[in-house]
Amino acid sequence: MNLKTNDSKNTSASNALKGKYPLASNSFGEEEIETAIAVMRSGRYTMGEKTKAFEKAFAEWVGAKHAIMVNSGSSANLLLVEALLRPMYGTPLLKTGDEVLVPALSWPTTVWPLVQLGLVPVFVDIDPKTMAIDLESAKRALSPKVKGMFLIHVLGQAADMTALNKFCSENGITLMEDCCESLGSHHEQKHVGAFGAGGTYSHFFSHHLTTMEGGSIITNNDQTADDLRGMRAHGWTRDRSDKPEWEKKYPHLDSRFLFVQTGYNVRPTDLQAAIGLVQLKKLDDFMNARMEYAQEAHSLTQKYVPWVKLIGSEKLKTISKRQDRTHSWMTLPFVLDTNAPVNVEKVKSVLEEYGVETRPIIAGNLVKHPVMDRIKTRVAGEMKNSDAILDRGFMIGCHDQKTKENFDILGHAFSQLAKL
């Protein structure tokens, strides 16, 4: 790799490698492009047979009974909460006014559906190793009103579902799993999202499997699956398995436009689903490439800047089968030691200068954001671990396909950090 030189100016960037290490990269190949063209030529664009095929294949991949595709991971979260609040049959698992435990280290669209649907988020701190909900903080947050937990499996790392399941069971708490960042990750050989009432996934551009925009919800409950299918399309009976029963009950209404529940329009398109089917075939290879990026980044920080720690590095293990993967590495999150020679802003500045894009670790401590003044919530004491992520954490990209250029840029950037 050639170095960029500038004889007339002696700048700190004069020896930077050409190129950029992006936060996300394009994993679409010719097969995705050709399948998208085929859908466009078919004249069948909206949710249809390709969507059904993707749902079946996705459910099989993660080991769930049902998968319901929607237009985004954010919509997946919204629908899951609504399905537990307003089921067609049986007693709702949540009701308006209930409190739901959420981690302070959150992406907003895990929390906003709770607020929008009349529930109260209760922010608790995180475990510094997994970045998921810390159970000691959760215990301190318990009250008679706490009826739910919306857990996030953060940036690819599976949370300790043995402990979390036990906690929820003992305290009568309904568990929802936000797996939007962690497709491919398992706990004790069971895929994340399959432990609670439902699991949500994002298929956005930067995620493990991308349909550009898109998302999915999994559940093993037949009735919940039916409710999700109806809710994603206006409350329509069209995709419900019990559609014939409703038609029989209301023969005076045109069965083509029969509505039995509240809903939204958060449907995907067959264009997205067709691309998703191609991506599913590549997913194991994508996961392996992401692991190699994590291994390389960890070795570089240990070599040059041991005060920059890769969070989750203890999960860097060779696996023999898919179910052994406990970390799927959506991005590479780092935290600075408390005795680091510089602050995180300086670290990010140097990395950016040498071509490595950086971001905060999702929203850091969401409790510190100004939006909190606009919503009803409860905060369970101090959030010291979430504050540490906010104050000393950052993340960089982790990619589906290995390139020597990416590894060279990353190595050069970390070597420059060593000079601080």
Backbone torsions as a table, in degrees:
resi	resn	phi	psi	omega
1	MET	NA	127.1	-179.6
2	ASN	-76.3	146.2	175.6
3	LEU	-89.7	145.4	175.5
4	LYS	-80.1	126.1	-178.6
5	THR	-122.3	152.7	178.2
6	ASN	-145.9	98.2	-174.7
7	ASP	-68.7	-25.2	-175.0
8	SER	-84.7	-19.1	-177.8
9	LYS	-130.6	128.4	179.2
10	ASN	-96.2	72.8	-178.4
11	THR	-96.3	161.7	-179.5
12	SER	-66.4	-20.7	-178.6
13	ALA	-95.0	6.2	-173.1
14	SER	-64.8	-22.9	179.7
15	ASN	-105.1	13.5	-178.8
16	ALA	-68.4	143.5	175.5
17	LEU	-69.4	146.0	175.7
18	LYS	-68.6	148.9	175.9
19	GLY	107.2	179.6	-175.6
20	LYS	-139.6	139.9	172.5
21	TYR	-100.6	101.1	-171.4
22	PRO	-80.4	163.7	175.8
23	LEU	-68.7	-35.3	178.9
24	ALA	-141.3	152.8	-179.6
25	SER	-130.5	160.4	-176.4
26	ASN	-81.6	117.5	179.4
27	SER	-100.5	7.2	178.5
28	PHE	-77.5	130.0	174.2
29	GLY	-112.7	-168.4	-177.7
30	GLU	-62.0	-33.7	-177.6
31	GLU	-65.6	-40.9	176.8
32	GLU	-63.5	-41.7	-179.3
33	ILE	-64.4	-45.3	-178.3
34	GLU	-65.9	-38.5	-180.0
35	THR	-69.6	-33.3	176.4
36	ALA	-65.9	-42.0	178.0
37	ILE	-62.5	-40.2	179.7
38	ALA	-61.6	-40.2	177.4
39	VAL	-64.7	-44.3	179.7
40	MET	-60.4	-38.2	-179.9
41	ARG	-74.4	-22.0	-178.2
42	SER	-71.0	-24.3	-176.0
43	GLY	80.6	2.9	179.7
44	ARG	-114.5	99.6	-168.2
45	TYR	-103.2	-40.6	-173.3
46	THR	-80.2	-176.4	-175.8
47	MET	-55.0	121.7	-177.8
48	GLY	-157.3	-134.8	-173.7
49	GLU	-67.0	-36.7	177.4
50	LYS	-63.7	-38.3	177.7
51	THR	-63.3	-44.8	178.0
52	LYS	-60.8	-40.7	180.0
53	ALA	-66.0	-41.1	178.2
54	PHE	-64.9	-42.7	-180.0
55	GLU	-59.8	-43.2	178.9
56	LYS	-63.6	-45.8	-178.5
57	ALA	-68.0	-39.1	-179.9
58	PHE	-66.5	-43.8	178.3
59	ALA	-59.3	-42.2	178.7
60	GLU	-64.7	-39.8	-177.2
61	TRP	-63.1	-41.9	-177.9
62	VAL	-91.7	-8.7	178.2
63	GLY	81.5	36.8	179.3
64	ALA	-113.9	161.5	179.3
65	LYS	-76.1	-40.0	-176.2
66	HIS	-132.4	143.9	167.4
67	ALA	-131.4	136.0	179.7
68	ILE	-122.5	117.7	-178.5
69	MET	-86.2	141.8	178.1
70	VAL	-136.0	-174.0	-172.5
71	ASN	-85.6	-7.4	177.7
72	SER	-169.4	162.9	173.3
73	GLY	-65.6	-33.0	177.3
74	SER	-63.1	-43.3	176.3
75	SER	-65.5	-34.1	176.8
76	ALA	-60.2	-43.4	177.3
77	ASN	-62.4	-44.6	-179.8
78	LEU	-59.7	-47.1	-178.1
79	LEU	-66.5	-38.8	179.9
80	LEU	-61.7	-45.0	179.2
81	VAL	-62.8	-45.3	-179.6
82	GLU	-62.0	-38.7	-179.1
83	ALA	-64.3	-31.5	178.5
84	LEU	-81.5	-23.3	177.6
85	LEU	-82.9	-37.0	-171.8
86	ARG	-131.5	60.5	178.3
87	PRO	-70.2	151.9	178.1
88	MET	-70.6	-30.8	-176.8
89	TYR	-131.1	152.1	173.5
90	GLY	78.5	-177.5	-177.7
91	THR	-84.3	131.6	177.0
92	PRO	-59.7	140.8	177.9
93	LEU	-79.8	-19.7	175.4
94	LEU	-134.2	152.8	175.0
95	LYS	-136.9	158.0	-178.2
96	THR	-53.0	133.1	-179.4
97	GLY	96.3	-14.7	177.1
98	ASP	-64.4	152.8	175.1
99	GLU	-96.8	144.9	-178.9
100	VAL	-130.4	125.2	178.5
101	LEU	-71.3	132.0	176.9
102	VAL	-137.8	151.3	177.7
103	PRO	-77.6	144.7	176.1
104	ALA	-64.1	-32.3	173.4
105	LEU	-82.2	94.9	-171.9
106	SER	-138.1	155.1	159.5
107	TRP	-89.6	138.9	-170.4
108	PRO	-55.0	-33.7	-173.6
109	THR	-78.4	4.2	163.4
110	THR	-79.7	-33.3	-173.1
111	VAL	-92.4	-39.6	-173.2
112	TRP	-58.8	-39.4	178.3
113	PRO	-58.4	-33.7	177.9
114	LEU	-63.0	-46.8	179.6
115	VAL	-64.4	-45.9	-176.7
116	GLN	-64.5	-25.7	-177.4
117	LEU	-105.2	14.9	171.1
118	GLY	85.4	16.4	174.1
119	LEU	-99.3	165.4	-176.3
120	VAL	-115.6	112.9	177.0
121	PRO	-72.0	136.1	175.9
122	VAL	-115.6	111.6	-174.8
123	PHE	-81.9	130.1	177.2
124	VAL	-125.5	164.7	-176.4
125	ASP	-79.3	174.8	-176.0
126	ILE	-115.0	159.8	170.3
127	ASP	-79.5	127.7	-175.7
128	PRO	-66.2	-21.3	-179.6
129	LYS	-82.4	-44.6	-177.8
130	THR	-97.7	-18.0	-174.4
131	MET	64.5	8.2	174.8
132	ALA	-90.8	178.8	-177.1
133	ILE	-54.5	131.5	175.1
134	ASP	-86.4	123.7	-173.6
135	LEU	-70.6	-28.1	176.3
136	GLU	-65.8	-42.5	176.0
137	SER	-65.2	-39.6	179.0
138	ALA	-63.1	-39.6	178.7
139	LYS	-61.3	-40.5	179.8
140	ARG	-68.0	-21.5	-177.4
141	ALA	-89.0	-8.5	-175.0
142	LEU	-61.7	142.3	173.5
143	SER	-151.7	166.7	177.7
144	PRO	-59.1	-20.1	-178.4
145	LYS	-85.1	-14.4	-177.8
146	VAL	-74.9	114.0	-177.5
147	LYS	-122.8	-7.5	-176.9
148	GLY	-145.0	162.9	171.3
149	MET	-138.0	126.9	172.4
150	PHE	-106.4	95.7	-176.7
151	LEU	-81.9	141.8	172.1
152	ILE	-113.1	126.0	167.8
153	HIS	-86.1	109.8	-161.5
154	VAL	-88.2	122.8	170.1
155	LEU	50.7	35.8	173.8
156	GLY	105.3	-14.0	-174.3
157	GLN	-93.8	124.0	177.9
158	ALA	-69.8	134.2	175.3
159	ALA	-75.3	167.7	178.7
160	ASP	-77.6	89.3	-173.2
161	MET	-73.1	-21.3	176.1
162	THR	-63.4	-49.3	-179.6
163	ALA	-70.2	-41.7	-177.4
164	LEU	-68.0	-41.1	177.2
165	ASN	-61.4	-42.6	179.3
166	LYS	-62.2	-44.8	179.0
167	PHE	-59.1	-47.9	-178.4
168	CYS	-65.5	-41.1	180.0
169	SER	-63.7	-45.1	-177.9
170	GLU	-67.1	-24.3	-175.0
171	ASN	-111.8	13.0	176.9
172	GLY	61.9	40.4	-175.1
173	ILE	-108.2	131.0	175.1
174	THR	-80.1	126.3	-177.0
175	LEU	-98.5	127.5	170.4
176	MET	-117.1	142.1	-177.1
177	GLU	-117.6	117.8	172.2
178	ASP	-90.2	106.0	-178.6
179	CYS	-110.1	21.1	-175.0
180	CYS	-58.2	-26.8	-178.7
181	GLU	-100.6	0.9	-164.8
182	SER	-136.6	30.4	172.5
183	LEU	-55.7	135.7	178.3
184	GLY	94.7	-5.2	-177.5
185	SER	-98.0	144.9	-175.1
186	HIS	-130.9	152.2	168.1
187	HIS	-119.7	120.9	-177.6
188	GLU	49.3	46.3	174.7
189	GLN	66.5	17.0	174.5
190	LYS	-115.8	131.2	-173.9
191	HIS	-66.5	139.8	176.0
192	VAL	-60.2	144.4	-176.0
193	GLY	100.9	-16.0	-176.8
194	ALA	-99.1	9.0	-175.5
195	PHE	-97.3	-31.9	-174.2
196	GLY	-105.4	-155.9	-179.4
197	ALA	-70.1	-21.6	178.5
198	GLY	-178.3	159.7	178.4
199	GLY	-130.8	142.6	-176.7
200	THR	-116.6	151.0	-177.6
201	TYR	-139.6	148.1	174.3
202	SER	-109.6	140.7	174.9
203	HIS	-116.6	36.2	178.5
204	PHE	-70.7	167.8	-172.4
205	PHE	-52.3	-40.3	-173.7
206	SER	-87.0	1.0	-172.1
207	HIS	-94.0	175.5	-171.1
208	HIS	-59.5	-45.1	174.9
209	LEU	-118.4	123.2	-176.5
210	THR	-118.0	135.5	167.4
211	THR	-115.7	22.8	-173.1
212	MET	75.3	-71.3	165.6
213	GLU	-114.6	150.1	177.8
214	GLY	150.8	165.7	178.5
215	GLY	-166.4	170.6	178.9
216	SER	-144.9	156.1	173.1
217	ILE	-124.9	136.0	173.5
218	ILE	-114.6	150.3	174.5
219	THR	-157.6	153.7	173.8
220	ASN	-102.4	5.2	-178.6
221	ASN	-99.3	120.4	-176.5
222	ASP	-61.5	-42.2	-177.1
223	GLN	-69.8	-40.3	176.8
224	THR	-61.9	-41.2	178.3
225	ALA	-60.1	-43.9	177.8
226	ASP	-62.1	-43.6	179.8
227	ASP	-61.5	-41.1	179.7
228	LEU	-65.1	-39.5	179.1
229	ARG	-63.8	-40.0	178.1
230	GLY	-70.8	-43.1	-175.5
231	MET	-65.9	-29.0	-178.2
232	ARG	-73.7	-13.5	-177.5
233	ALA	-134.0	65.4	169.3
234	HIS	70.7	1.1	-172.4
235	GLY	87.6	17.7	-179.1
236	TRP	-68.6	150.4	174.9
237	THR	-83.5	-9.4	-165.2
238	ARG	-51.5	-41.0	-175.7
239	ASP	-105.5	5.2	178.3
240	ARG	-76.4	143.7	178.9
241	SER	-70.7	-22.2	179.8
242	ASP	-95.7	19.9	179.3
243	LYS	-52.5	-45.5	-179.5
244	PRO	-59.2	-35.0	179.8
245	GLU	-66.2	-40.2	178.3
246	TRP	-67.5	-38.4	179.1
247	GLU	-64.2	-38.2	179.6
248	LYS	-68.2	-36.1	-177.8
249	LYS	-73.7	-29.0	-177.4
250	TYR	-126.6	64.8	-176.4
251	PRO	-66.2	-20.7	-178.5
252	HIS	-79.4	-7.4	177.9
253	LEU	-105.1	141.7	179.3
254	ASP	-64.6	118.2	-173.7
255	SER	-66.3	-15.5	179.6
256	ARG	-73.4	-26.3	176.7
257	PHE	-128.4	75.6	-178.0
258	LEU	-121.2	121.4	-174.3
259	PHE	-116.7	128.8	-173.8
260	VAL	-125.4	-2.6	-178.5
261	GLN	-154.9	166.5	174.9
262	THR	-72.5	160.5	-178.9
263	GLY	-171.9	-171.9	-177.3
264	TYR	-135.4	-178.8	164.7
265	ASN	-115.2	91.0	179.0
266	VAL	-126.1	35.3	-178.7
267	ARG	-71.0	150.2	170.0
268	PRO	-85.9	-177.8	172.9
269	THR	-114.6	160.8	175.6
270	ASP	-67.3	-23.6	175.6
271	LEU	-61.7	-47.5	177.9
272	GLN	-62.9	-45.5	-176.4
273	ALA	-63.3	-39.9	-179.9
274	ALA	-63.6	-41.5	176.5
275	ILE	-64.0	-41.0	179.1
276	GLY	-60.3	-37.6	178.7
277	LEU	-63.0	-37.9	176.7
278	VAL	-67.8	-44.5	-178.2
279	GLN	-63.5	-35.3	178.8
280	LEU	-57.9	-36.5	-179.2
281	LYS	-67.4	-23.8	-177.2
282	LYS	-98.4	-4.4	-165.6
283	LEU	-62.8	-40.9	179.1
284	ASP	-62.2	-40.6	177.1
285	ASP	-65.4	-39.9	176.6
286	PHE	-58.4	-44.9	-178.6
287	MET	-61.6	-41.3	-180.0
288	ASN	-64.6	-39.6	177.9
289	ALA	-64.1	-41.8	179.1
290	ARG	-61.9	-39.7	177.4
291	MET	-61.5	-39.2	-179.7
292	GLU	-68.2	-35.5	174.0
293	TYR	-62.3	-43.4	179.6
294	ALA	-63.1	-43.0	179.0
295	GLN	-62.7	-42.8	-179.9
296	GLU	-64.9	-45.8	-179.7
297	ALA	-62.5	-40.0	178.9
298	HIS	-63.6	-43.2	-179.9
299	SER	-66.4	-35.5	179.5
300	LEU	-67.8	-42.5	179.2
301	THR	-68.6	-37.5	176.6
302	GLN	-63.2	-36.0	-178.4
303	LYS	-74.0	-45.0	-171.1
304	TYR	-102.5	-42.3	-172.4
305	VAL	-137.8	74.4	-177.0
306	PRO	-62.9	-11.2	177.2
307	TRP	-83.5	-1.3	172.0
308	VAL	-105.3	111.3	-172.0
309	LYS	-102.6	129.1	173.0
310	LEU	-78.5	115.5	-179.7
311	ILE	-70.1	126.5	-178.7
312	GLY	93.0	9.8	-176.2
313	SER	-61.2	-22.6	178.1
314	GLU	-67.9	-11.8	178.8
315	LYS	-92.4	7.6	-179.7
316	LEU	-80.3	79.8	-176.1
317	LYS	-126.8	142.3	174.0
318	THR	-69.6	134.8	-178.4
319	ILE	-115.2	150.5	179.8
320	SER	-98.6	-22.9	177.0
321	LYS	-148.6	160.3	-173.5
322	ARG	-51.8	-41.5	-173.8
323	GLN	-69.4	-11.4	178.0
324	ASP	-83.6	-9.2	-175.9
325	ARG	-76.8	117.5	178.7
326	THR	-104.1	-2.3	179.2
327	HIS	-148.6	125.7	-177.3
328	SER	-109.6	2.1	167.4
329	TRP	51.1	73.9	173.9
330	MET	-68.4	-49.7	171.3
331	THR	-132.7	-179.7	179.6
332	LEU	-111.0	103.7	-177.8
333	PRO	-92.6	136.3	179.9
334	PHE	-125.8	153.5	171.8
335	VAL	-134.9	139.1	179.9
336	LEU	-81.7	142.2	171.0
337	ASP	-58.9	154.4	178.5
338	THR	-64.8	-23.0	179.0
339	ASN	-101.4	21.3	178.8
340	ALA	-58.5	145.0	-175.8
341	PRO	-70.7	-17.9	178.7
342	VAL	-138.7	168.5	179.4
343	ASN	-88.6	172.6	-173.3
344	VAL	-67.5	-30.4	179.0
345	GLU	-64.5	-38.6	177.5
346	LYS	-67.0	-41.4	178.4
347	VAL	-59.9	-48.0	-179.6
348	LYS	-63.3	-37.5	179.6
349	SER	-62.3	-44.5	179.9
350	VAL	-66.4	-45.2	179.2
351	LEU	-60.1	-44.3	178.8
352	GLU	-62.8	-38.7	-179.9
353	GLU	-60.6	-33.8	-178.9
354	TYR	-100.8	20.9	167.4
355	GLY	96.6	2.8	-177.8
356	VAL	-100.0	113.6	177.8
357	GLU	-67.9	141.2	178.3
358	THR	-128.3	160.9	172.9
359	ARG	-147.7	161.5	167.0
360	PRO	-61.7	162.4	174.2
361	ILE	-77.5	101.9	-168.7
362	ILE	38.3	-128.3	-175.4
363	ALA	-91.9	8.9	-175.7
364	GLY	63.4	-134.2	175.7
365	ASN	-90.3	103.1	-176.3
366	LEU	-61.6	-24.8	179.5
367	VAL	-60.6	-26.4	-177.5
368	LYS	-82.5	-6.0	-176.4
369	HIS	-83.8	147.1	-174.3
370	PRO	-62.7	-21.0	179.2
371	VAL	-59.9	-24.0	-177.7
372	MET	-61.4	-22.3	178.1
373	ASP	-72.3	-10.6	-173.6
374	ARG	-106.4	-2.8	-176.0
375	ILE	-129.2	156.9	175.7
376	LYS	-85.1	125.6	-177.6
377	THR	-155.8	177.2	173.9
378	ARG	-139.2	140.1	-179.6
379	VAL	-116.3	124.3	-173.7
380	ALA	-89.0	74.9	174.4
381	GLY	76.0	-162.2	-177.1
382	GLU	-72.3	152.3	-177.2
383	MET	-119.3	57.4	-170.8
384	LYS	-64.0	-36.6	-179.8
385	ASN	-73.4	-38.6	175.4
386	SER	-66.7	-37.4	176.5
387	ASP	-63.4	-37.7	178.7
388	ALA	-63.1	-40.1	177.1
389	ILE	-65.1	-40.1	179.4
390	LEU	-65.8	-42.9	-172.5
391	ASP	-85.7	-29.1	-173.2
392	ARG	-128.3	9.0	-176.0
393	GLY	-108.8	155.9	172.2
394	PHE	-158.7	166.6	177.0
395	MET	-138.3	156.7	175.3
396	ILE	-128.4	173.7	-175.5
397	GLY	-71.3	157.9	173.3
398	CYS	-138.9	126.1	-162.6
399	HIS	-112.9	159.6	-176.3
400	ASP	-80.4	-19.4	-175.8
401	GLN	-134.8	132.4	-176.0
402	LYS	-80.9	138.3	170.9
403	THR	-137.7	143.8	177.9
404	LYS	-62.7	-36.3	-179.5
405	GLU	-59.8	-45.1	179.3
406	ASN	-59.8	-46.3	-179.9
407	PHE	-63.9	-37.4	179.3
408	ASP	-66.1	-44.5	179.3
409	ILE	-61.9	-44.6	-179.3
410	LEU	-62.8	-45.1	179.7
411	GLY	-62.5	-42.3	179.8
412	HIS	-64.8	-41.9	-178.7
413	ALA	-63.3	-43.8	179.1
414	PHE	-68.3	-32.1	177.2
415	SER	-65.2	-31.3	178.0
416	GLN	-71.9	-32.0	176.3
417	LEU	-61.2	-32.4	-178.5
418	ALA	-63.6	-18.6	-178.0
419	LYS	-86.2	-5.2	-178.4
420	LEU	-70.4	NA	NA
